Structures are given as C-alpha cells and as structure tokens.
Amino acid sequence: MMEKQPPTGRFFRDACIIAGQELSESIRTKRAILLIILTCGIMVGGTLMFIKLIESVETQLVSALALDAGPSGSATTTLWRSPFFREVLTQMVGDKDIAQSLLQFTPLGLYFGWLSMMLAPWLVALTSSERIAEEIWSGAARFVLCRTTRFAWVIGKYFGQALQLLVALMLCIVASWLAGYFRFQSFEGAATFRDMLLLAPKAWILGLAYLGLVSGISMFCKTPGVARVLGLIGFLVVVALYQICRHFAADGWRRIFDAIQIVLPPYHHFDLLRPDWGHALPATIFLIALGLSYLVIGYTYLAKRDL
C-alpha cells in the first residue's frame, strides 16, 4: 500500500531539511570537497589542453600562411569568425542553424560548455549512484523515515546531490576562466565569462536528468556497490541506445527510433547548448521532467519495498 503523503507545506519543508542534511553530510565526509576538487581539476586540465592545442594550431597557421605572429588566441578568434570556418563547422555538426548558433560563443566559452556537459553525467554516475542504496543498506534511512515520508526523503536526497553538482560546476567557471586569463594573451575576458556563466547551469540541467536516472536505479538495489555498478551501466546504456536510435532513425516504421530518442537525455544536448532560449527552454523543461520521471519510477518500487 502506498504511504499517505503529508500536507504540501510539510512535504517541502521535510524535503529541504533532507537536502540540507545530504549537503552537510557530504561536506562532513569530504565527499563534496573531493567532488569539487575532481571537477575543477578536470575542467582546468581540459582548458589548459585546449589552449595548448590552439597555440599549436596557430603556430602551424602562421608558419604555413607566412603571417605575422600575434598574441596567442588572436588567429583563432579571426578564424572563428571567418565564413570558411562557419562552413566547416556546419559540415561537422550537420545542421546550419545549430552551427551558426554555436558560433555566437567564444572559442573557450564553447569548449567549456561542451566539456562540462560531457563531464556532468559522468560525475553523477560515479558519485551519486549509490547514495540512496547506501542509506537503505546501512539502516540509516529507517531513522529518517520515522519522521517523514519516503517520497520526501527521495526528493530531498535528489536535490541534495543536485546542489553539490551545481556548486562544483559554478566553481569551475572561476577556475577555467582564470586558466584562460593567465594563459591566453588575446583573451576575451568578459565575453568568455558570460558564455561560461550561461553554459554551466545548462550542464547542471543535463546532469539532473542523469541524476534522476541513477537515483531511480539505486532504489532497486540492496547494496551500494551494486547500485554504483548498475548506475554506471544504466548511464552507458542510455548513451549507447541514443546512438543506435540516431543511426537507425528514418522514414516509415523506423520513425519509432525518433520517438525513443525523445525520452533519452542525449537527444536534447544540442538544443540545450544553443544560446537562444527558444530551443534551450523546451530542452531544459524536458530534461528536468525526464530526471523526475526516472526518479518516480524508482520510487514506485521503493514505496512498496520492505526496509
């Protein structure tokens, strides 16, 4: 039998308290600090590698075209705005509208957005998969569930993990921007910071969909180790399934692959990345709904489970 839900006010109060406890527990056990260090380290390392690549490409361009060597980043900025490069990017992306919209970002800003969107799902799968299963396995959940409902507890755990990811990504903005500031001689500081500030929350939104997925899987598991493994497998299966559907999608009966793609987070990646909210807002709403849907599927099992 499904448990009786408390009044709405009490439900949100309990969920907020549990989210705060989840955050404080992560700080106490150094889990949140390790997440921040890992995230910032990867983002700064990736930024430095990107800058090194740009410097290498610019050196080759200057040598091949017999140009005057300017500050690092200046040739890339000129190439970024050239009609030739716009056509090349259009061919790579396969959609002229998407390519044109992505070129509105600065090179370093777009790279930051791409890398953070690649990193956020992995971080979620590796660090959040076992959180619910861990407390059920240890018996700690029983003490909390004496004072609140299972649904409030699940929602609180979900948003506690979401807050940790958001803090880590926002701190990455500062770390990556400083790396670009000190390494790029020709650095569009204000424009790059604006792009990073826009794209980091979008990476967080994408991460929320995967957080709902791994949290939902965690509610089916009896031990944290199994939850961690199945969460990672679930993440990889979703990515692989999207690539398969994308490959086989076509007219006729194969349109079913288009329908399957819609309920997979990777399908909304490019729309979320766009700077215009006409595309980004529907993708944001859909990804949040997907994450909560995955979470509710797991909860329907947890609600009937003997703890």
N, C-alpha and C positions, 0 to 999 in steps of 0.2 A: 504494500500500500504506500502511495506517495505521502510524504510528510506534509503536514499543514504549514503553509507559509505565514510568516508574521506580517503585521501591517507594513506598508511600504516604507514609512519613515524608519522603523526599527530595522528593516532589512538593509537599507542603505547605510545606516549607522553601523550595523554589525559588519557589513562588507568593508567599509572604510577602516574600521578598527583592525580587522584581519589583514587588510592590505598594509596598514602601518606596521603591524607586528611582523609580517613577512619581510618588510623592508628592514626593520630594526634587527631581526634575526639574521638577515644576510650580512648586515654590517658587523654584527657581533661575531659571526663566524668567519669574517673576512671574505665571504663569497662575493659580495658586491664589489669589494675593493679589487679582488682578483679579476672580476668581470671588466671593471673599468680599465685596469692595467692592460689586460689582454686586448680589449677593443682598441684602446688608444695606441698600443704598441703596433698592432697590425695596421691600423689606419695611417699612422705616421710612417711606418716602414714602407707601406704601399705608396704613399705620397712621395717619399724620397726616391723610390724606384722609378716612379712616373717622371719626376723631374730629371733624373739621370737619363732616362730614355729620351726625353725631349732635348736635352743638351746634346746627346749623341746624334739624334736626327738632325738637329740644327747644324752641327759641325759638318755632317755629310752634305747637307744642302748648300752651305756656304762654300764648301770645297768644290762641289760639282758645278754650281752655277756661278762661281767666281764672284760672290757677293762680299760686301764689307761685313765683317763680323760685328754685330751689335750686342746689346745686353742679352743674357740668356732669357729666352721666352719671347723675345720680340719677333723673331722669324716665325715662330709657331702661331703667335697672335695674328700676324699678317696672313699666313697660310689658312688659318681657321676661318677667316672672313672672305677668302677667295672663292669665286664661282666654281673653280676646278675642284676644290676640296668639298664643297657642298654637293657636287655631283657624285664624287667618290663615296661620300657618306650615305647619300641616297641609295646608291647601288648596294652598299653594305647592309643597310637597315631594311631595304626592300619597300619602303614607304616614304614618299617625298614629304608628306605632311609631318611625319614623325621626325625625319631628318632635319627639316627646317626648324622645327620647334626645339630640338635638342641643341642646335647651333646658337640658340639665344643665350645659352650658358657659356661661361668662360671655360677654357680647357680644363683647368684644375678643379673648378667647381663641378663640372660634369663628371670628371673622373671620381671625385669624392662621392658624388651621388651614386654612381654605378657601383663603386667598391662597397659603400655602406649598405646598399641594397643586396649585394651578394653576401655580405658578412652577417647581417642581422638574422636571417633564417638559420644559419649555421650556429650562431651563438645561442639562439633559442633552443635548437635541437640538442646541443651539447650541455647546456647549463640548466635548463628548465624542465627537461623531460621527466625527471624523477621526483619533483618536489611534492606533488600530491601523493604519489605512491609511497614516498618515504615516510610521510607522517602517518599514513594509514598502517604501514608495516610496523613502525615503531610503537604505535599505540597512542602517540601524542594527539592525534585527531580526536580521540574519544573525549578528552577533557574539554576541547573547544566545542564539540558538538553537543555537549550537555547544556551549553548556554546559547547556542544559535542553531540555525538550520544548515543542512548540508549544502543547499544552494548558495546561501550567503557565504559560507566558508569557501566554496569553489570559486565564486566570483571574487572574493577578497584575495585568494591566493593568485588568481589570474592577474588582477590589477597590481598586486604587489610585485610580481615578476615583470609586468609591463613597465612599471615605474623605474625599475632597475635598468632595463634596456634603454629607456628614454634618457636617463641621466648619463649613461655611458656614451650614447650617440651624441648628445649635446656637448659633452666634454671633448669628444673627438673633433668637433668643429674648431675649437680653440687650438688643440694640438696640431691638427693638419694645417690650419691657417698659418700658424707660427712657423711650421716647417717650410711652407711656401714663401713666407715673408723673408726668411733668412737665407733661402737657397736660390730663389728666383731674383735675378737682377731687374727684370722687367715684370713686375708683379702688380696685377690689377687688384689691389687690396680690398677696396670697398665692394667691387662687383663680385669678387670671389667669395667674400664673406656673406654677401647677400644670397648667392647661389647655395652655399653650404647651409645657411640658415633655413632655406626653403626645402632643401633635399633631405636633410637629416630627419625631420619629422615624417617625411614620406617613407624613408627606410624603416622608421618605427612602425608606421601603419602596416607595411608589408610584414614586419616581424610579428605583429599582433595576430595575423591570420595563422602563421605557423605556431605561435604560442598556443592558440586555441586548439590546433591540431595535436600537438604533443601533450598538452594538458588533458585533452579528451582521451588520448591513448593511455595516459598514466592512470586514469580511473579504472581501467580494465585490468591493471597489473597488480600482483600481490607483493612484489619486491621492487625496490628502487633500481636494482641492476637490470632487471627485465624491462622496466619502464624506460630506462635510458637507451637500451639497445633498440627496443621497438619504436621509441620516439625518433631515433635517428633513421631507422629503416622506413618509418612512415614518411618522413621528410623526403628521403631519396626516392621512394615510390611515387610520391606526388610529382616530383620534378621529372622523373622518367616517364610517367603517364602523360604529362603535358607534352613532352617532346614527341611521344608516339602519336598522340592525337593530332598534334600540329602537322606531323608528317603525312598522316593518312586522311586528313580532312579534305573534302572535295564535294562536288555536287552529288545529288541523288541521295541514296541511302547513307552515304558516308558523311552527310551533314550531322549525323549523330556524334561524330568526333568533335564537331564545333560545340555542340551542347555540353559535352563532357568537359571541354576546356573551360567553360564559363565558371564551373564550380571548383576550379583549381587556381590557387593564388598566382602562379607564374603568368597566367593569361593576362592579368591586369597590370603587369610590371611596367610596360611601356606607357600605358595611359597614365599611370601614377607618376611616372618620371617627367611627363610633359609639364611645362611651366604654366599652361593655361588651365584654369580650373574647370572649363567646360568638359575636359576629359579627365582631369585629375580628381575632381569631386565625386563623380559616379564610381570611379575605381576605388576611392577611399571608403565610400559607403559600402560597396560590395565586399571589400576585404575585411572590414570590421564585422560585417554580417556573417561572412564565412568563418571567421575566427570564433565568434559566439555560437554559430551553428555547430561547429566541431565540438565546442565545449559542452553544449547542451546534449549532444549525442552521448558523450561520455557520462554526463550527469544522470541521464535516464537509467544507465546501468548502476551507477553509484547509489542512486536513491533506493534501489531495491537490494543493494548488497549488504550482507551481514558484516558489520565492522566489529 
